């Protein structure tokens, strides 16, 4: 179920009518270039435009031609890697989004994509991720009240792609462990995605209204983090809250779920199947996720 939902993100990118929930349509930031409702997004540019075209090619190719189509993806990713040190935050985010989609695509194409190629794509994801998350602030300490809409899109997109990386880490589970070995504090402290309505607010007026509603709620709520969700999903109802939980967390999570989008629901499901992933170390208290708690409110409306 989890894998099939993640795999759907590559088909969404190929179709183009609804982008994966970690890619914000550029046309929503530029009212003059708004794409037609229900039509393919033509607003993508640069690496994401190339990514969309190449993924579409793989999905539409006959089985015997998919290997050749995949090699064009490898060539594109090599070019991006050679140039990415000159990218700014927005272009690095696009490179990261493209690489992650290529990784999800490669995981679906076992018959035409070698293990070596998939492993190499994972290395590219790690390289772009290290650079992206070192370039700009993204965690709970970011004061969202002072962000412009483009700045908010960058921060929220980074948080969402961090959550997708956690899901991707679960997919690569092998020999009772994950590539992160279940000890990634960045995963634990990753803020949970904002609400569905705020993320899909296409117009400036819709976004401003939702954003102001969020700011009004932030005074009495703390920023929910992935570690809290995982611990809550792993802890029996009768147990006392663990040291990383905060007062009112259960109520905050309930409200977050009420306004959740597809990505947030995948995170909720993942908390139940995490197994030997991230949650056990949290429950055992081996990793400090307390730094993720903050008096700022979760992003929902």
C-alpha positions in Angstrom: 0.0 0.0 0.0 2.7 2.5 1.0 4.9 1.7 -2.0 1.9 1.9 -4.4 1.0 5.3 -3.1 4.6 6.6 -3.5 4.8 5.0 -6.9 1.7 7.0 -7.9 3.8 10.2 -7.5 5.8 9.4 -10.6 2.6 8.8 -12.6 1.2 12.2 -11.3 4.4 13.8 -12.5 4.0 12.2 -15.9 0.3 13.1 -16.2 1.0 16.7 -15.1 -2.5 17.6 -14.1 -1.8 17.2 -10.4 1.8 17.4 -9.2 3.2 15.2 -6.4 2.4 16.7 -2.9 6.0 17.9 -2.5 6.1 20.0 -5.7 4.3 23.4 -5.5 3.0 24.4 -9.0 5.0 27.5 -10.1 1.9 28.9 -11.7 0.3 29.4 -8.3 3.0 31.9 -7.5 2.5 33.7 -10.8 -1.2 34.6 -11.4 -0.4 35.8 -14.9 0.9 32.4 -15.9 -1.9 30.3 -14.3 -2.3 26.9 -15.9 -5.9 25.9 -16.9 -7.8 24.0 -14.3 -7.8 20.2 -15.0 -5.1 20.6 -17.7 -1.5 19.6 -17.6 0.8 22.0 -15.7 2.9 23.8 -18.3 4.6 26.0 -15.7 7.5 23.6 -14.9 10.9 24.7 -16.1 14.5 23.6 -15.8 15.2 20.3 -14.2 11.6 19.6 -13.3 10.4 20.2 -16.8 13.1 17.7 -18.0 12.1 15.3 -15.2 8.5 15.4 -16.2 9.3 14.6 -19.8 11.7 11.8 -19.0 9.3 10.1 -16.5 6.5 10.4 -19.1 8.8 8.7 -21.6 9.6 5.8 -19.3 5.9 5.2 -18.4 4.8 5.3 -22.0 7.7 3.2 -23.5 7.4 -0.5 -24.4 9.1 -2.8 -21.9 12.0 -3.5 -24.2 12.7 0.3 -24.6 12.5 1.3 -21.0 16.2 0.6 -20.4 17.2 3.1 -23.0 14.7 5.7 -21.6 16.2 5.1 -18.2 19.7 5.8 -19.5 18.5 9.3 -20.6 17.5 9.8 -16.9 20.9 8.8 -15.8 22.5 11.3 -18.3 20.2 14.1 -17.0 21.0 13.3 -13.4 24.8 13.3 -14.1 24.5 16.7 -15.7 22.6 18.1 -12.7 25.2 16.7 -10.3 28.0 18.4 -12.3 26.2 21.7 -12.1 24.4 21.6 -8.7 27.1 23.3 -6.7 26.2 26.5 -8.6 22.5 26.2 -7.9 20.6 28.5 -5.6 18.1 27.2 -3.0 15.2 27.0 -5.5 17.2 25.2 -8.2 18.7 22.8 -5.6 15.2 22.0 -4.4 14.1 21.2 -8.0 17.2 19.0 -8.4 16.3 17.2 -5.2 12.7 16.8 -6.2 13.7 15.4 -9.6 16.2 13.0 -8.1 13.7 11.6 -5.6 11.1 11.0 -8.4 13.8 9.2 -10.4 14.5 7.1 -7.3 10.9 6.2 -6.9 10.7 5.4 -10.6 13.8 3.2 -10.6 12.3 1.2 -7.7 9.3 0.4 -9.9 11.4 -0.7 -12.9 13.3 -3.6 -11.6 13.2 -5.4 -14.9 14.8 -2.6 -16.8 16.9 -0.7 -14.2 19.9 -2.3 -12.6 20.5 -2.3 -8.8 23.7 -0.3 -9.4 21.8 2.5 -11.2 19.2 2.6 -8.4 22.0 2.7 -5.7 23.6 5.5 -7.7 20.4 7.5 -7.8 20.1 7.1 -4.0 23.6 8.6 -3.7 22.5 11.6 -5.8 19.5 12.1 -3.6 21.8 12.1 -0.5 24.2 14.6 -2.2 21.5 17.0 -3.2 19.8 16.6 0.2 22.9 17.5 2.1 23.4 20.6 0.1 19.8 21.7 0.1 19.3 21.3 3.9 22.6 23.1 4.6 21.7 26.1 2.4 18.7 27.5 4.2 16.7 27.1 7.5 13.8 24.7 7.3 13.2 23.4 10.9 10.9 24.4 13.7 13.0 27.5 14.5 12.0 29.2 11.3 9.7 32.1 12.1 6.9 31.6 9.6 5.2 34.9 10.5 7.9 36.8 8.6 8.0 34.7 5.4 6.8 35.8 2.0 4.8 33.3 0.1 7.8 32.2 -2.1 9.9 31.8 1.1 7.1 29.8 2.7 6.8 27.6 -0.4 10.6 26.9 -0.2 10.5 26.0 3.6 7.3 23.9 3.3 8.6 22.1 0.2 11.8 21.2 2.1 9.9 19.9 5.0 7.6 17.8 2.7 10.5 16.4 0.8 12.2 15.5 4.1 9.1 13.5 5.1 9.1 11.8 1.7 12.7 10.9 2.3 11.6 9.2 5.5 9.1 7.2 3.5 11.7 6.4 0.9 14.0 5.2 3.7 11.3 2.8 4.8 11.0 1.4 1.3 14.7 0.6 1.2 14.3 -1.5 4.4 16.6 -4.5 4.1 18.0 -7.1 6.6 16.0 -5.6 9.5 17.3 -2.1 9.1 17.0 0.9 6.8 19.8 3.0 5.2 19.5 5.5 8.0 19.9 2.7 10.5 16.9 4.1 12.4 19.0 6.8 14.0 18.3 9.9 11.9 17.6 12.9 14.1 16.7 15.0 11.1 13.8 12.6 10.5 12.7 12.7 14.1 12.7 16.6 14.1 11.2 17.1 10.7 8.1 19.3 11.0 4.9 17.6 9.8 3.3 18.9 6.5 0.9 21.8 6.5 -2.8 21.3 6.0 -4.3 20.3 2.7 -6.2 23.6 2.2 -3.1 25.7 2.8 -0.9 23.7 0.4 -3.5 23.7 -2.4 -4.4 27.4 -2.0 -3.8 28.5 -5.6 -4.5 32.2 -5.5 -2.7 34.8 -3.5 -6.0 35.7 -1.7 -6.7 32.1 -0.7 -3.2 31.6 0.5 -3.1 34.8 2.5 -6.5 34.0 4.2 -5.3 30.5 5.1 -1.9 31.7 6.3 -3.4 34.4 8.5 -5.6 31.8 10.0 -2.6 29.7 10.8 -0.7 32.5 12.4 -3.7 33.3 14.6 -3.6 29.7 16.0 0.2 29.5 16.6 0.2 31.2 20.0 -1.3 28.1 21.8 0.0 25.2 19.7 3.4 23.8 19.3 5.0 22.7 16.0 4.3 19.0 15.5 7.2 16.9 14.4 7.6 13.5 12.7 9.1 12.0 15.8 6.0 12.7 17.9 3.8 11.1 15.2 5.9 8.0 15.1 6.0 7.7 18.9 2.3 8.2 19.2 1.6 5.6 16.6 3.9 3.1 18.3 2.8 3.6 21.9 -0.1 1.6 23.3 -3.0 3.9 24.4 -2.5 2.8 28.1 1.1 3.9 28.3 2.2 7.2 29.7 3.4 9.8 27.2 7.1 9.5 26.4 9.7 12.2 27.1 9.5 13.7 23.7 5.7 14.3 23.7 4.2 17.7 24.7 1.0 18.6 26.5 -1.9 18.6 24.1 0.0 16.6 21.5 -2.8 14.1 21.0 -5.4 16.8 20.4 -3.0 18.6 18.0 -2.4 15.4 16.1 -6.1 14.8 15.8 -6.6 18.2 14.3 -3.6 17.7 12.0 -5.2 14.5 10.7 -8.5 16.2 10.2 -6.9 18.6 7.7 -4.3 16.2 6.3 -3.5 15.7 2.6 -2.3 12.6 0.9 1.3 12.9 2.0 0.3 13.4 5.7 -1.9 10.3 5.5 1.0 8.3 4.1 3.0 9.4 7.2 0.2 8.3 9.4 0.1 4.9 7.8 3.9 4.6 7.9 3.9 5.1 11.7 2.0 1.8 12.0 4.4 -0.1 9.7 7.7 1.6 10.7 8.9 -1.7 12.3 12.7 -1.5 12.5 12.8 2.0 11.0 12.9 5.2 13.1 10.3 4.8 15.8 11.9 2.1 18.0 14.9 4.3 18.8 12.5 7.0 19.8 10.4 4.8 22.1 13.6 3.5 23.7 14.8 7.0 24.3 18.0 6.5 22.4 17.7 9.6 20.2 16.9 13.1 21.4 14.0 14.5 19.5 13.1 17.0 22.1 14.8 19.8 20.2 11.9 19.6 17.7 9.3 20.9 20.3 8.5 24.5 19.9 5.7 26.8 21.0 4.9 27.7 17.4 1.8 26.2 16.0 1.4 23.5 13.4 0.5 24.6 9.9 -3.1 23.9 9.5 -6.3 25.8 9.1 
